[in-house]
Structure formats: structure tokens, C-alpha cells
Amino acid sequence: MSQNKPRVIKDFSKLEPDLQEQIKLVYPFGFSDHLITFTNKDGLLVSALPFETDDKYYLLRMTEKEAIKIIEMDEDYDDDGNLKQVVKDEYEDKYSDMDYAADNVADDEDEPADDKYNEDDYEE
């Protein structure tokens, strides 16, 4: 994660459709296995999906239950929770100029440690 990028905490549902599509490319097998947790400024444990663009670093607030529901309700994903190949191909073509979306499929080994997140570093 780049330290000089603006950091934003946001709800997935409040993102622009283009950004949601890019996130689907990075997480083609769903979101729930990639959630991180951190303690917010009120001392509550919060879960979020990390996502980095060329311009910003996002933490997308969602619980595991919400992450599963988002995928279940999204027609871009099949019944097994995988991004449909035709959709993946379309989004890869659409966002081929964005390295983070086209080439950066989420990998558990690349996930940052949860303890590195400090909500005070993020804006809403």
C-alpha cells in the first residue's frame, strides 16, 4: 500500500459502478475471504475489503455476511460465487489500461496484515 495516496473508507454500495466493476476483477471469486479487520476509533472491531487504485486506497466496509450477500445478489457472479467468464472478459477489455484492475487478481499472500490499518488514516 502506498503511503502517499488518499485513503478512503466507504460502503461498497456507494461506489460508482465503474469502480465496483474494477473491484470485481480484482476479487473474481468473491469478497468474504479477503476481508480484513481493524479496530475503529470507537474501539469496535470493523471488517472491510481493501482495494487500491492508481489514485486512492479504499477500505470498503462490509461484514462477512454482507460480502456473501453482495455476491449472491449480483448477476455478474454465478451460483458458485465466481465472476462469470463473459463478464470477466468484458471488464478486462474495458479496464485493460488499469494495471491494478486487469492484472491484480487478489491473492491471499498479498493481503496486508490487519494490524496495519488505522481508521484515523482514512477519510469517509
WOUR-V321645 format. One record per run of one state. SS is the DSSP state (h for helix, s for strand, l for the rest). FROM is the first residue (numbers start at 0). TO is the last residue. If there is no record, write none. Layout:
BEGIN
ss: [SS SS]
from: [FROM FROM]
to: [TO TO]
END
This chain:
BEGIN
ss: [l s h l h l h s l s l s l h l s l s l h l h l h l h l h l s l]
from: [0 5 11 14 16 26 31 34 39 44 52 55 61 63 73 76 77 82 83 84 94 98 102 107 110 113 116 118 121 122 123]
to: [4 10 13 15 25 30 33 38 43 51 54 60 62 72 75 76 81 82 83 93 97 101 106 109 112 115 117 120 121 122 123]
END
